[in-house]
Amino acid sequence: MKTLLLTLCALVLSTPLAMAQTNHSTMDHSTIDHSAMSAEKMEGAVHTTAVLNTLGDGTANVSHEPIPEIGWPAMTMDLAVLEDAQMIGDIAAGDAVTLMLIKGDDGMYSIAAMMAAE
């Protein structure tokens, strides 16, 4: 019985990680120019798929998938957009996008790149 419970717990706990790897591996990051970003900025960067709800001065409201790497469930939220963020492709409210998020010195994540999903 203990073996069954341990196996079930391991399966339940590993499922989000496997899903995250699958989602991340299917994203095309080839058009994001990572060379323009410092290694310091790139450390800890995470990618996710989202729907862009609004894009304003320095902020974007997005509805994103779960981001297990940083412990975030799927949610709708405002995120800061870095001043030098890369915007790739035609992006408008309602579009599906891929986001690259970078953790700042303040511990908050901001959008470093946004790419129209294909």
C-alpha positions as CSV (number, residue, x, y, z in Angstrom):
1,M,0.0,0.0,0.0
2,K,2.9,2.4,0.8
3,T,4.5,1.7,-2.5
4,L,1.3,2.5,-4.3
5,L,0.8,5.7,-2.4
6,L,4.4,6.8,-3.1
7,T,4.1,5.9,-6.8
8,L,0.9,7.9,-7.1
9,C,2.4,10.9,-5.2
10,A,5.5,10.8,-7.5
11,L,3.3,10.7,-10.6
12,V,1.1,13.6,-9.4
13,L,4.1,15.8,-8.5
14,S,6.0,15.1,-11.7
15,T,3.1,15.8,-14.1
16,P,3.4,19.6,-14.0
17,L,7.1,19.4,-14.6
18,A,6.6,17.1,-17.6
19,M,3.9,19.4,-19.0
20,A,6.1,22.5,-18.5
21,Q,8.9,20.8,-20.4
22,T,6.5,19.8,-23.2
23,N,5.1,23.3,-23.5
24,H,8.5,25.0,-23.4
25,S,10.0,22.6,-25.9
26,T,7.3,23.3,-28.5
27,M,7.9,27.1,-28.3
28,D,10.0,28.6,-31.1
29,H,12.5,30.9,-29.4
30,S,14.7,31.2,-32.5
31,T,13.5,34.7,-33.3
32,I,14.3,36.1,-29.8
33,D,17.7,37.7,-29.9
34,H,19.2,36.4,-26.7
35,S,22.6,37.8,-27.6
36,A,21.3,41.3,-27.0
37,M,20.6,40.4,-23.4
38,S,23.3,40.2,-20.7
39,A,24.1,36.8,-19.2
40,E,23.0,38.3,-15.9
41,K,19.6,39.1,-17.3
42,M,19.3,35.7,-18.9
43,E,19.9,33.8,-15.7
44,G,16.6,32.5,-14.5
45,A,14.6,33.7,-17.5
46,V,11.4,31.7,-18.1
47,H,9.2,31.4,-21.1
48,T,5.4,31.0,-21.2
49,T,2.5,31.2,-23.6
50,A,-0.1,33.8,-22.9
51,V,-2.9,35.9,-24.4
52,L,-2.2,39.6,-24.5
53,N,-5.2,41.4,-23.1
54,T,-3.8,45.0,-23.1
55,L,-0.5,46.7,-23.8
56,G,0.1,50.1,-22.2
57,D,3.0,52.3,-21.2
58,G,5.4,50.0,-19.5
59,T,2.8,47.3,-18.6
60,A,1.0,44.4,-20.2
61,N,-2.1,42.6,-19.0
62,V,-1.8,39.0,-19.9
63,S,-3.6,35.7,-19.2
64,H,-0.8,33.1,-19.0
65,E,-0.5,29.4,-18.7
66,P,0.9,27.9,-15.4
67,I,4.6,28.6,-15.0
68,P,5.8,25.7,-12.8
69,E,9.5,26.9,-12.9
70,I,8.5,29.9,-10.7
71,G,5.5,28.3,-9.0
72,W,2.8,30.4,-10.7
73,P,-0.6,29.0,-11.6
74,A,-2.4,30.1,-14.7
75,M,-3.7,33.6,-14.1
76,T,-4.5,37.0,-15.6
77,M,-2.1,39.7,-14.3
78,D,-0.3,42.9,-15.1
79,L,3.4,42.6,-15.8
80,A,6.0,45.3,-16.2
81,V,7.5,45.5,-19.7
82,L,11.2,46.3,-19.7
83,E,12.2,49.5,-21.5
84,D,14.4,47.5,-23.9
85,A,12.0,44.6,-24.3
86,Q,12.0,42.9,-27.7
87,M,8.6,42.9,-29.5
88,I,8.7,40.4,-32.3
89,G,6.0,40.2,-34.9
90,D,2.7,42.0,-35.1
91,I,1.2,42.0,-31.6
92,A,-2.2,43.3,-30.7
93,A,-4.7,42.8,-27.8
94,G,-6.3,39.4,-28.0
95,D,-3.2,37.8,-29.6
96,A,-1.6,34.6,-28.4
97,V,2.1,35.4,-27.5
98,T,5.2,33.8,-26.1
99,L,6.7,35.8,-23.2
100,M,10.2,35.7,-21.9
101,L,10.2,36.8,-18.2
102,I,13.2,38.0,-16.3
103,K,13.4,38.3,-12.5
104,G,14.6,41.8,-11.5
105,D,16.7,42.8,-8.5
106,D,13.5,43.5,-6.6
107,G,12.4,39.8,-7.1
108,M,9.6,40.8,-9.5
109,Y,9.3,39.3,-13.0
110,S,9.1,41.6,-16.0
111,I,8.6,41.0,-19.7
112,A,12.0,41.0,-21.5
113,A,10.6,39.8,-24.9
114,M,7.2,39.2,-26.4
115,M,6.7,37.2,-29.6
116,A,3.6,36.7,-31.6
117,A,2.6,33.0,-31.4
118,E,2.5,31.1,-34.7
